[in-house]
């Protein structure tokens, strides 16, 4: 057989390669073997009818929590039903406990689990996040450099004290290790949002929680402040980071109407954001699409854009030879409702539903059993291979 798995007649959206049409995707030995029209089903060990569905690269969730945080989620259980094949833990571990994170969770996960290392040595373990003595760029950068296969940058988060120790420490560690910094900014009377994005972040650094009501992005008339546009011109990047307390329709809708749109889509998924706000990738993408973002842009900002931000351009693509991380979605049309961090509802007419996820060539999520044979044909089976 030429292909181990063949996804037939789906609508392929692969922004990295400019694909947006009905095509087949052939997979062999865990890699993308072909993306073309009319690949013969007879050449595949398993052929799946994907007609009427969307086929995309596996999604990349740039802001998740899989360690240390009081409300973290198990990465595989969250990711695969959402079409996500790469998750980035955003600051759960620091330079003191990264080895424990790697041994207990990263090495055991089937999803690709990457890391933004916390500038705080103890990571997200409660009070230690407020200890400026733990915010040490040198040991943080040393651990980042020692683990380039897993650690893709540095995270600053949750510091509520005076000064810029957390932000500046993360940026310095990023500079020393040649990686990006993601900033989760907490307000303080001695610090302003303008100073953060204009004076303390480098081009390529990411501000997550961009539609949080706690950040001074829009004025009383809901007009985006001029310094936000200035920061964008400087190359500062803006990430959704939905979370349980960082995404409000009353901020997102007027911001998007004025062109302040995300560079990347992420969820900040944890137990406090998973249930009522439904901060998963398909639902977060659906919210943005119902606010005017195109499907193609939503896929791009969930695949190749985050891959490039963390300097992993080999991810988020269906290029021949790439690892076969693939998601199959249905774009549902009807009357739906979506909830933000303030627990307010927005009506919508479109919603993404993940039918199948393929990780490194293996089907790891199959909502309708499309990849499985009918039971009537299998005799006295116990468990099929």
MOFENNOR-V628111 format. One record per residue. N is the residue number from 1. PHI is phi in radians with two decimals (999 if undefined). PSI is psi as a letter, one per 20 degrees, with the letter a starting at -180 (NA if undefined). BURIAL is # if it has 9 or more other ideal C-beta (glycine too) atoms within 8 Angstrom, else .. Layout:
# MOFENNOR-V628111
n->N phi->PHI psi->PSI burial->BURIAL
n->N phi->PHI psi->PSI burial->BURIAL
This chain:
# MOFENNOR-V628111
n->1 phi->999 psi->p burial->.
n->2 phi->-1.35 psi->h burial->.
n->3 phi->-2.24 psi->q burial->#
n->4 phi->-1.32 psi->h burial->#
n->5 phi->-2.49 psi->p burial->#
n->6 phi->-2.32 psi->p burial->#
n->7 phi->-1.66 psi->o burial->#
n->8 phi->-1.77 psi->p burial->#
n->9 phi->1.10 psi->k burial->.
n->10 phi->-1.46 psi->r burial->#
n->11 phi->-1.51 psi->o burial->#
n->12 phi->-1.43 psi->p burial->#
n->13 phi->-2.11 psi->o burial->#
n->14 phi->-2.31 psi->n burial->#
n->15 phi->-1.02 psi->h burial->#
n->16 phi->-1.06 psi->h burial->#
n->17 phi->-1.97 psi->j burial->#
n->18 phi->1.20 psi->k burial->.
n->19 phi->-1.66 psi->p burial->#
n->20 phi->-2.75 psi->m burial->.
n->21 phi->-2.86 psi->r burial->.
n->22 phi->-1.25 psi->p burial->.
n->23 phi->-2.66 psi->r burial->#
n->24 phi->-1.84 psi->q burial->#
n->25 phi->-2.20 psi->o burial->#
n->26 phi->-1.77 psi->p burial->#
n->27 phi->-2.21 psi->p burial->#
n->28 phi->-2.54 psi->p burial->#
n->29 phi->0.93 psi->k burial->.
n->30 phi->1.36 psi->j burial->#
n->31 phi->-2.14 psi->q burial->#
n->32 phi->-1.24 psi->p burial->#
n->33 phi->-1.76 psi->h burial->#
n->34 phi->-2.86 psi->q burial->#
n->35 phi->-2.32 psi->o burial->#
n->36 phi->-2.83 psi->r burial->.
n->37 phi->-1.51 psi->q burial->.
n->38 phi->1.02 psi->l burial->.
n->39 phi->-1.26 psi->p burial->#
n->40 phi->-1.19 psi->p burial->.
n->41 phi->-1.09 psi->h burial->.
n->42 phi->-1.13 psi->i burial->.
n->43 phi->-1.64 psi->j burial->#
n->44 phi->-2.09 psi->p burial->#
n->45 phi->-1.12 psi->h burial->.
n->46 phi->-2.36 psi->p burial->.
n->47 phi->-1.97 psi->p burial->.
n->48 phi->-2.08 psi->p burial->#
n->49 phi->-1.37 psi->o burial->.
n->50 phi->-1.82 psi->j burial->#
n->51 phi->-1.08 psi->q burial->.
n->52 phi->1.40 psi->j burial->.
n->53 phi->-2.16 psi->r burial->#
n->54 phi->-1.68 psi->p burial->#
n->55 phi->-2.08 psi->p burial->#
n->56 phi->-2.27 psi->r burial->#
n->57 phi->-1.06 psi->q burial->#
n->58 phi->-0.96 psi->p burial->#
n->59 phi->-1.27 psi->q burial->#
n->60 phi->-2.02 psi->o burial->#
n->61 phi->-1.72 psi->o burial->#
n->62 phi->-1.35 psi->i burial->#
n->63 phi->-2.48 psi->n burial->#
n->64 phi->-2.33 psi->r burial->#
n->65 phi->-2.35 psi->o burial->#
n->66 phi->-2.14 psi->j burial->#
n->67 phi->-2.80 psi->q burial->#
n->68 phi->1.45 psi->h burial->#
n->69 phi->-1.33 psi->q burial->#
n->70 phi->-1.07 psi->i burial->.
n->71 phi->-2.15 psi->k burial->.
n->72 phi->-1.22 psi->r burial->#
n->73 phi->-2.01 psi->q burial->#
n->74 phi->-1.28 psi->p burial->.
n->75 phi->-1.11 psi->g burial->#
n->76 phi->-1.12 psi->g burial->#
n->77 phi->-1.12 psi->h burial->.
n->78 phi->-1.32 psi->g burial->#
n->79 phi->-1.24 psi->g burial->#
n->80 phi->-1.09 psi->g burial->#
n->81 phi->-1.15 psi->i burial->#
n->82 phi->-1.78 psi->j burial->#
n->83 phi->1.34 psi->j burial->#
n->84 phi->-1.69 psi->p burial->#
n->85 phi->-1.99 psi->i burial->#
n->86 phi->-2.34 psi->p burial->#
n->87 phi->-2.03 psi->q burial->#
n->88 phi->-2.03 psi->o burial->#
n->89 phi->-1.31 psi->p burial->#
n->90 phi->-1.74 psi->n burial->#
n->91 phi->1.55 psi->j burial->#
n->92 phi->-1.08 psi->h burial->#
n->93 phi->-1.97 psi->q burial->#
n->94 phi->-2.10 psi->a burial->#
n->95 phi->-1.17 psi->i burial->#
n->96 phi->-1.45 psi->h burial->.
n->97 phi->-2.16 psi->j burial->#
n->98 phi->-1.05 psi->g burial->#
n->99 phi->-1.04 psi->h burial->.
n->100 phi->-1.18 psi->g burial->.
n->101 phi->-1.02 psi->g burial->#
n->102 phi->-1.12 psi->g burial->#
n->103 phi->-1.22 psi->h burial->.
n->104 phi->-1.59 psi->h burial->.
n->105 phi->-2.23 psi->g burial->#
n->106 phi->-1.04 psi->g burial->#
n->107 phi->-1.20 psi->i burial->.
n->108 phi->-1.75 psi->i burial->.
n->109 phi->-1.39 psi->q burial->#
n->110 phi->-1.57 psi->h burial->.
n->111 phi->-1.18 psi->q burial->#
n->112 phi->-1.26 psi->o burial->#
n->113 phi->-2.00 psi->o burial->#
n->114 phi->-1.83 psi->r burial->#
n->115 phi->-2.40 psi->p burial->#
n->116 phi->-1.78 psi->o burial->#
n->117 phi->-1.33 psi->p burial->#
n->118 phi->-1.17 psi->p burial->#
n->119 phi->-1.15 psi->h burial->#
n->120 phi->-1.40 psi->p burial->#
n->121 phi->-0.99 psi->h burial->#
n->122 phi->-1.56 psi->j burial->#
n->123 phi->1.13 psi->b burial->#
n->124 phi->-1.65 psi->m burial->#
n->125 phi->-2.11 psi->l burial->#
n->126 phi->1.50 psi->c burial->.
n->127 phi->-0.99 psi->h burial->.
n->128 phi->-1.06 psi->h burial->#
n->129 phi->-1.12 psi->i burial->#
n->130 phi->-1.70 psi->j burial->#
n->131 phi->-1.58 psi->o burial->#
n->132 phi->-1.15 psi->h burial->#
n->133 phi->-1.17 psi->i burial->.
n->134 phi->-1.52 psi->i burial->#
n->135 phi->-1.62 psi->n burial->#
n->136 phi->-2.05 psi->o burial->#
n->137 phi->-1.08 psi->h burial->#
n->138 phi->-1.10 psi->g burial->.
n->139 phi->-1.15 psi->h burial->#
n->140 phi->-1.10 psi->g burial->#
n->141 phi->-1.10 psi->h burial->#
n->142 phi->-1.09 psi->g burial->#
n->143 phi->-1.20 psi->h burial->#
n->144 phi->-1.05 psi->g burial->#
n->145 phi->-1.13 psi->h burial->.
n->146 phi->-1.36 psi->i burial->.
n->147 phi->-2.33 psi->l burial->#
n->148 phi->-1.19 psi->i burial->.
n->149 phi->-1.31 psi->h burial->.
n->150 phi->-2.08 psi->g burial->#
n->151 phi->-1.59 psi->p burial->#
n->152 phi->-1.98 psi->i burial->#
n->153 phi->3.00 psi->a burial->#
n->154 phi->-2.19 psi->q burial->#
n->155 phi->-2.16 psi->p burial->#
n->156 phi->-2.00 psi->p burial->#
n->157 phi->-2.74 psi->q burial->#
n->158 phi->1.23 psi->j burial->.
n->159 phi->-1.34 psi->p burial->#
n->160 phi->-1.89 psi->j burial->.
n->161 phi->-1.48 psi->a burial->.
n->162 phi->-1.35 psi->q burial->.
n->163 phi->1.39 psi->a burial->.
n->164 phi->-2.04 psi->k burial->.
n->165 phi->-0.95 psi->g burial->#
n->166 phi->-1.16 psi->g burial->#
n->167 phi->-1.13 psi->g burial->#
n->168 phi->-1.13 psi->h burial->#
n->169 phi->-1.12 psi->g burial->#
n->170 phi->-1.15 psi->g burial->#
n->171 phi->-1.13 psi->g burial->#
n->172 phi->-1.13 psi->g burial->#
n->173 phi->-1.10 psi->h burial->#
n->174 phi->-1.10 psi->g burial->#
n->175 phi->-1.11 psi->g burial->.
n->176 phi->-1.19 psi->h burial->#
n->177 phi->-1.74 psi->i burial->#
n->178 phi->1.22 psi->k burial->.
n->179 phi->-2.26 psi->r burial->#
n->180 phi->-1.48 psi->r burial->#
n->181 phi->-2.10 psi->p burial->#
n->182 phi->-1.86 psi->p burial->#
n->183 phi->-1.98 psi->p burial->#
n->184 phi->-1.82 psi->o burial->#
n->185 phi->-1.68 psi->p burial->#
n->186 phi->-1.84 psi->p burial->.
n->187 phi->-1.20 psi->q burial->.
n->188 phi->-2.72 psi->q burial->.
n->189 phi->-0.99 psi->h burial->.
n->190 phi->-1.54 psi->i burial->.
n->191 phi->-2.27 psi->q burial->#
n->192 phi->-2.12 psi->q burial->.
n->193 phi->-1.12 psi->h burial->#
n->194 phi->-1.03 psi->g burial->#
n->195 phi->-1.05 psi->h burial->#
n->196 phi->-1.00 psi->g burial->#
n->197 phi->-1.44 psi->i burial->#
n->198 phi->-1.73 psi->h burial->#
n->199 phi->-1.93 psi->i burial->.
n->200 phi->-2.06 psi->i burial->#
n->201 phi->-1.95 psi->q burial->#
n->202 phi->-1.50 psi->q burial->#
n->203 phi->-0.98 psi->p burial->.
n->204 phi->1.67 psi->i burial->.
n->205 phi->-1.27 psi->q burial->#
n->206 phi->-2.05 psi->p burial->#
n->207 phi->-1.66 psi->o burial->#
n->208 phi->-1.62 psi->r burial->#
n->209 phi->1.19 psi->l burial->#
n->210 phi->-1.13 psi->h burial->#
n->211 phi->-1.84 psi->k burial->#
n->212 phi->-1.29 psi->p burial->#
n->213 phi->-1.21 psi->i burial->.
n->214 phi->-1.38 psi->i burial->.
n->215 phi->-1.83 psi->p burial->#
n->216 phi->-1.40 psi->m burial->.
n->217 phi->-1.84 psi->h burial->#
n->218 phi->-2.20 psi->q burial->#
n->219 phi->-1.54 psi->a burial->.
n->220 phi->-1.10 psi->h burial->.
n->221 phi->-1.62 psi->j burial->.
n->222 phi->1.09 psi->k burial->.
n->223 phi->-1.67 psi->p burial->.
n->224 phi->-1.15 psi->p burial->#
n->225 phi->-1.11 psi->q burial->#
n->226 phi->-1.05 psi->h burial->.
n->227 phi->-1.22 psi->i burial->#
n->228 phi->-1.17 psi->g burial->#
n->229 phi->-1.15 psi->h burial->#
n->230 phi->-1.09 psi->g burial->#
n->231 phi->-1.11 psi->g burial->#
n->232 phi->-1.06 psi->g burial->#
n->233 phi->-1.11 psi->h burial->.
n->234 phi->-1.26 psi->i burial->#
n->235 phi->1.76 psi->j burial->.
n->236 phi->-1.18 psi->p burial->#
n->237 phi->-1.83 psi->q burial->#
n->238 phi->-2.11 psi->p burial->#
n->239 phi->-2.03 psi->q burial->#
n->240 phi->-1.15 psi->g burial->#
n->241 phi->0.89 psi->l burial->#
n->242 phi->-0.86 psi->f burial->#
n->243 phi->1.10 psi->a burial->#
n->244 phi->-1.57 psi->i burial->#
n->245 phi->-2.52 psi->k burial->.
n->246 phi->-2.52 psi->k burial->#
n->247 phi->-2.53 psi->o burial->#
n->248 phi->-2.12 psi->p burial->#
n->249 phi->-1.01 psi->h burial->#
n->250 phi->-1.18 psi->i burial->#
n->251 phi->-1.71 psi->g burial->#
n->252 phi->-1.17 psi->g burial->#
n->253 phi->-1.09 psi->g burial->#
n->254 phi->-1.15 psi->h burial->#
n->255 phi->-1.12 psi->g burial->#
n->256 phi->-1.17 psi->h burial->#
n->257 phi->-1.08 psi->h burial->.
n->258 phi->-1.62 psi->i burial->.
n->259 phi->1.73 psi->j burial->.
n->260 phi->-1.50 psi->n burial->#
n->261 phi->-1.86 psi->q burial->.
n->262 phi->-1.16 psi->q burial->#
n->263 phi->-1.40 psi->h burial->#
n->264 phi->-2.46 psi->q burial->#
n->265 phi->-1.87 psi->p burial->#
n->266 phi->-2.57 psi->r burial->#
n->267 phi->-1.90 psi->h burial->#
n->268 phi->0.87 psi->l burial->#
n->269 phi->-1.23 psi->p burial->#
n->270 phi->-2.79 psi->r burial->#
n->271 phi->-1.10 psi->h burial->.
n->272 phi->-1.45 psi->i burial->.
n->273 phi->-2.04 psi->i burial->#
n->274 phi->-1.30 psi->h burial->#
n->275 phi->-1.50 psi->f burial->.
n->276 phi->-1.23 psi->g burial->.
n->277 phi->-1.22 psi->i burial->#
n->278 phi->0.94 psi->l burial->#
n->279 phi->-1.43 psi->m burial->#
n->280 phi->-1.89 psi->r burial->#
n->281 phi->-1.10 psi->g burial->#
n->282 phi->-1.07 psi->h burial->#
n->283 phi->-1.30 psi->h burial->#
n->284 phi->-1.10 psi->g burial->#
n->285 phi->-1.06 psi->g burial->#
n->286 phi->-1.10 psi->g burial->#
n->287 phi->-1.03 psi->g burial->#
n->288 phi->-1.17 psi->h burial->#
n->289 phi->-1.15 psi->h burial->#
n->290 phi->-1.29 psi->i burial->#
n->291 phi->-1.73 psi->j burial->#
n->292 phi->2.10 psi->i burial->.
n->293 phi->-1.27 psi->q burial->#
n->294 phi->-1.31 psi->q burial->.
n->295 phi->-1.03 psi->g burial->#
n->296 phi->-1.06 psi->g burial->#
n->297 phi->-1.17 psi->h burial->#
n->298 phi->-1.08 psi->h burial->#
n->299 phi->-1.19 psi->g burial->#
n->300 phi->-1.05 psi->g burial->#
n->301 phi->-1.35 psi->i burial->#
n->302 phi->-2.03 psi->j burial->#
n->303 phi->-2.33 psi->e burial->#
n->304 phi->-1.24 psi->h burial->#
n->305 phi->-1.12 psi->g burial->#
n->306 phi->-1.11 psi->h burial->#
n->307 phi->-1.04 psi->g burial->#
n->308 phi->-1.24 psi->h burial->#
n->309 phi->-1.06 psi->h burial->#
n->310 phi->-1.74 psi->j burial->#
n->311 phi->1.06 psi->l burial->.
n->312 phi->-2.21 psi->m burial->#
n->313 phi->-1.14 psi->i burial->#
n->314 phi->-1.31 psi->i burial->.
n->315 phi->-1.63 psi->r burial->#
n->316 phi->1.20 psi->k burial->#
n->317 phi->-2.57 psi->q burial->#
n->318 phi->-1.84 psi->k burial->#
n->319 phi->-1.06 psi->q burial->.
n->320 phi->-1.04 psi->p burial->.
n->321 phi->1.72 psi->i burial->.
n->322 phi->-1.26 psi->q burial->#
n->323 phi->-1.04 psi->p burial->#
n->324 phi->-1.43 psi->m burial->#
n->325 phi->-1.82 psi->o burial->#
n->326 phi->-2.42 psi->q burial->#
n->327 phi->-2.22 psi->q burial->#
n->328 phi->-2.11 psi->p burial->#
n->329 phi->-2.13 psi->q burial->#
n->330 phi->-1.91 psi->p burial->#
n->331 phi->-1.63 psi->n burial->#
n->332 phi->-1.33 psi->q burial->#
n->333 phi->-2.15 psi->p burial->.
n->334 phi->2.94 psi->b burial->.
n->335 phi->-1.95 psi->o burial->.
n->336 phi->-2.23 psi->r burial->#
n->337 phi->-2.33 psi->q burial->.
n->338 phi->-2.33 psi->q burial->#
n->339 phi->-2.10 psi->p burial->#
n->340 phi->-1.73 psi->a burial->#
n->341 phi->-1.18 psi->h burial->#
n->342 phi->-1.51 psi->j burial->.
n->343 phi->1.16 psi->k burial->.
n->344 phi->-1.70 psi->q burial->#
n->345 phi->-1.82 psi->q burial->.
n->346 phi->-2.16 psi->p burial->#
n->347 phi->-1.38 psi->q burial->.
n->348 phi->-2.60 psi->r burial->#
n->349 phi->-2.10 psi->j burial->.
n->350 phi->-2.46 psi->q burial->#
n->351 phi->-2.69 psi->p burial->#
n->352 phi->-1.52 psi->p burial->#
n->353 phi->-2.22 psi->p burial->#
n->354 phi->-1.44 psi->p burial->#
n->355 phi->-1.66 psi->h burial->#
n->356 phi->-2.67 psi->q burial->#
n->357 phi->-2.27 psi->p burial->#
n->358 phi->-2.02 psi->p burial->#
n->359 phi->-2.08 psi->o burial->#
n->360 phi->0.94 psi->k burial->.
n->361 phi->1.53 psi->i burial->#
n->362 phi->-1.86 psi->p burial->.
n->363 phi->-1.27 psi->o burial->#
n->364 phi->-1.96 psi->i burial->#
n->365 phi->-2.55 psi->p burial->#
n->366 phi->-2.56 psi->n burial->#
n->367 phi->-0.99 psi->g burial->#
n->368 phi->-1.94 psi->j burial->.
n->369 phi->1.14 psi->k burial->.
n->370 phi->-1.10 psi->h burial->#
n->371 phi->-1.57 psi->i burial->#
n->372 phi->-1.85 psi->q burial->.
n->373 phi->-1.31 psi->q burial->.
n->374 phi->-1.16 psi->p burial->.
n->375 phi->-1.11 psi->h burial->.
n->376 phi->-1.10 psi->h burial->.
n->377 phi->-1.68 psi->j burial->.
n->378 phi->-1.89 psi->j burial->.
n->379 phi->1.12 psi->b burial->.
n->380 phi->-1.51 psi->m burial->.
n->381 phi->-1.26 psi->q burial->.
n->382 phi->-1.93 psi->g burial->.
n->383 phi->-2.55 psi->o burial->.
n->384 phi->-1.31 psi->q burial->.
n->385 phi->-1.20 psi->NA burial->.
